Amino acid sequence: MSESNIQQNGGKPNDEIDIFEFSVRIWKAFKNFLIGIGNLIVSIIVFLIRKALWIVSFALFGMILGYVFYSVSKPYYISSLEGNTGGVDNSVVIDHIKKLNQVINKPSLLANHLSMSIEQAKEIRNIKAYYGIDINRDGRSDYVDFDEKYNPRDTMQRRVPSFVHIRVSLYDESILPELRKALFRYVNNNTYIQNLHRIDREQNEALVKELAKEISKIDTLQRVRIRKESASDRRETTFHFNNEPEIKLFYQDILTLHNQKQTIEKSLELYKEPIVVVQDFSSLEQEERPLLKYIIVLGGLMAVLGIFCALCWQYRKRIWELIREDSTNR
């Protein structure tokens, strides 16, 4: 560096950034950070060792509680049904069934909704309804949203609008037939669902009549056209009317209308009730209640509680002082 440059820089030629020194400082800072993390981990380990008696005692107590809860908890059984709501939006039926689960802990109210005895209602653990999720957009369920993780923002998936999946959990297997009748009675007796179903049938019946009229009109038009073409052929003259479709188009229109009419007639025949069984309740299967899960969950929770209690005991004097100061200030 020239002397003039040194003077312009205040006589300090080393003001330029020293890359090597900067790298050394960065490494020292990183090393100190790692040492701090290591010291923190060591401190936590030492703390856990010192409080091991508290942690182990509470964890053992939690494991014992887990075993007790597992022993006294009643086993339960699950079964699922798949139904089709026809012309009624399945969201209405699903929401209606979900209301039952809101009163599952009130046997008298649940029994009133289902027209069952209170003793039978007490044997019901839960009743839930779920949507089928269509991934490849073929109108069929690819999986059932039992975990209720469907995201409406996900454009790759959509709810199937007609299928409903009902899952029940029971403590007593013998009440499933009666519960099945009660569920269908509960859905079919809902006034709003009944009206939706009635309106849908009336509209479809009216549409069938209109389709029959249109088919008859096109069939008549086709007969007239055929007669005209036949007369033209006899005179060996080619004669075309302006804006008249060819004969094959009439046949295509008739077939399309027939297909629509048959589809609606099939739905009228199939969906005579608001909900129709596609696959009935499966055989009851006992839900797994792993003992290890009870022991690990309650043991872990009690171990955390043991750490908290150990801290409170260690700093009990300071805590009491803070409580006294707070009460005095008030």
N, C-alpha and C positions, 0 to 999 in steps of 0.2 A: 504494500500500500504506500502511496506517495506521501511525502511530508505534508503537502497541502490538504490531502484527504484526512490525514491524522488530525490536523488542526481543526478542520471543519467538524470532525466528530468529537471535539472536545478533548483531543489528545488521548483518546482511548481506542486504540486499534483493535482491541479484543471484544468490542461491543457486538461483533457479528455472532450469529447463533452458532454455537459449537454443537454439532450433531452428536458427537460422541458423548459429551457431557450430558446432553439432553436424554440420550438413550440410557445412560447410567442412572439418572434420576428416575426415569420411568421404571426401570428394573427394580430400584430400591423401593419405590412406592408399591409396586406389585408384590415384591417379596414381603414387605411389611403387612400388606393386605392378607397374603397367605398365612403369615405368622399369626395375625389377628384371628383369622378364621380357625386356624389350628388351636390357638389358645382357648377360643370359645368352645370348640368341640371338647377339648380336654376338660374345661370347666364343667360342661354339661355332664360328661362321663363321671367326673369326680362327685358332682352333686348327686347323680343317680346312685352312685355307690354308697354315698353317705346316707341317702334316704331309702336304701334298698329295703330296709325292714318295713317302712311304711308302704312302699310300692308293692312288695311281695305279699304283705298281709292283706292289703285291700284287693289285690288281684286274686288271691286265693278265695277271699270272701265272695268276690264277684263270680268266680267259677262255680262255687257252691250254689250261689243264687241261680246261675244259669241252669245247673242241673235240676234244682228244685222247680224252676219254671217249666222246664222241659217235661218233668215228671207229672206236674199237675195240669198242664195244658192238654186240652182235648184234641185228639186227632180229627182232621176234617177231610172231606172228599170233594173233588171238583168234577164238574161235567159241563159240556158246552153244546150249544144248539145254534144252527145256522138257519135263518129265515129270510124270506123275501117280502118286502112291504108293498110290492106292486106299484100302484099309482100314488101311494102316500110316501112323502119324503121320509127316508129312514131317520133323519135327524129328529123328527117329531117323536117317533117311537123310542129311539134311544134315550132322548132326554126324559121321556115319561118313565122309562124303566129305571133310569138313574135316580129318580126321586125316591125309589124304594130303598136304595142304599143309604139315603140320608136319614132314614128312620130305622136303620137296621138294629140300633141299640135300644129301640123302644118296641118291645115285642107286642104290646097291646095295640099300638098304632099300626105296626106292620101287619098284624093279624087282621085289623080292620080293612086295610087297603086290599089285602089278598083274599079276604073272606075265609080265613083259616083260623084254627084254634091257636090260642096263645102258646100252648105247649109246642105246637109245630113251629110257630114263628121263632121260638127260642132256639130251635135246632138249625136255623139258617145263619150262616156266618156272613155271607155277603151275596148280593145280586148285582151284576154289572152288565152293561151292554157296550159293544165296541163296533167300530167301523172296519170294513174291509178296505185295504189300500191297494189301488191299481197303479202299477209301475209302468207297464208297457202299453197302457191306454187301449186295452182290448175290451174294457167293460167288465172284467172279472177281477176278483180279489186275488192278489198275489201273496198277501199275508194279512193277518189280522192284527190290528193295533192294540194288543193286550197291554203293552207298556205305556200306552197313551203318549207316544212321542211324535205323533204326526205334526209336521210343521206346514201350515197352509201356505207359507211363502215358498216352499219347495215346489217349483213348477214341474219337476220330474215325477211327482206323485200326486194322486188325487183320490178323494174318497169315492167309493162306489156308492151311487145314490139310492140304491134299492135294497142292498143286503144289510142285515143286522145280525150280529153275533152276540149271543147271550151266554154268560158264564156264571154258574152258581157254585158256591162253596157251602157244604152241609156238614153238620156234626152227626146227623142221623141219615143213613142211606135210604131208609124206608119211606121218607117223605117226598122223594123226588117225583113220583107220579102225581101226587096231590099238588105239589108246587108247580108242576108243568101246567096242569089245568088252571090253577089260580093265576099264573102269569098270563096265559092267553085270555082268560076272563078279564083280567085287569086291563089289558091292552084293548080288547074288543069293546069293553063297556065305556071307554073314554068317549065322551060326546064329540069332542073336537076331531079325534081320529075317525070316528064314525061318519061325521059330516064330510071330511076330506075324502074318505073312501066312497061314500055315496055319490058325491059330486063327480069324482073321477069316473065311476061306472056310468053315470048318466051321460057324461060328455062322450065317453067311448061308444056307448050305444047309439047316440045321435050321430056320431061320426060314421059308424058302420052303415046306418041308413043312408047317409049322404053319399058314401062311397058306392053303395048299391045303385043309387040313382045315377051317378056319374058313369058307372060301368054300363048301365042300361042305355044311357044316351049315346055313349061311344059305340056300343054294339049296334044300335039302330043306325047311326051314321055310317058305320062300316058296311052294314047290309045295303044301304042306299048306294054307297060308293061302288060296291061289288056289282050291283045291278047295272049301274051306269057303265062300268068298265066292260061288263059282258055285252051290253047293247052296242057299245062302240066296237068291240071285237067282231061282232056279227056284221056290222057295216064295213068292217075292214078299214076303219078310219081311226087314226090316233087323235084323241081329243083330250085335252087337259084343262081342268078348271083352275083359274088363278087362285093362288094361296091355299090350295088344297094339299094336305099331306099325302104321302104315298101310303099304300095299303099296309105295308109292314109297320109303319109308325102307329097305326091304330092298334095292331096286335100288341105292340110293346107297351102302349099306354094301358091297355086292358090288363095285361099281365102285372104291371106295376101296381095298379089299383087293387087287383085281386090279392096281391101279396100283402099290401097294407091292410086290407080288410081281414084277411086270415090272421095276421099278426095281432090285430086288436081283438078279434073274436077269441083267439087263444088266451090272451091276457084276461079277458072277461070270464073265461071258463076256469082259468087257474086261480085267479085272485078274487075269490068270492068272499074272503075275509080280509081284514086290514093287514094281517100277517099270516104268511103261509110257510109251513115247515119245509125246508129244503133238505136238511139233515137233522134228524131228531137228536135229543140229548144222548151223548155218548155214555158208555158205561162208566160208572163212578170210579175214579182212581184216587187213592190216598195221596194227599199232598205230602211231599217230603218235609220232615222236620228234623234236620240234622242236629244231633246233640252237640257236635263240635261247634256249630254256628252259635248256639246259645252260650256255650262256655267262653268262646273267644270274644264275642261282642260284650257280654256283661263283665268278663274279666278285664278286657281292655278299658271299658268305661270306669270301672272301679279303680284300676291302676292310675288313670289320669286323676281321679278324685283323690287318690292317695297322695300324689304329688302336690296337689293344691292344699290338702290338709297339712302336709309336712311343712310347706312354706308358711302357712298360717301359724303353725305351732312354733316355728323357728323365730318368726317376727311378731309373736303375740304381744310382747310388751310394747313394741312400736305401734302396733295396730290399736291397742287399748289407749295409748297416749293420743293418737290421732282421733279416736272416737271421743275421748274426754274433751280435747280441744274444740272439736266440732260442736259438741253439746254446750260447751261454755260460751262459744261465740254466738250461738243461737239464743 
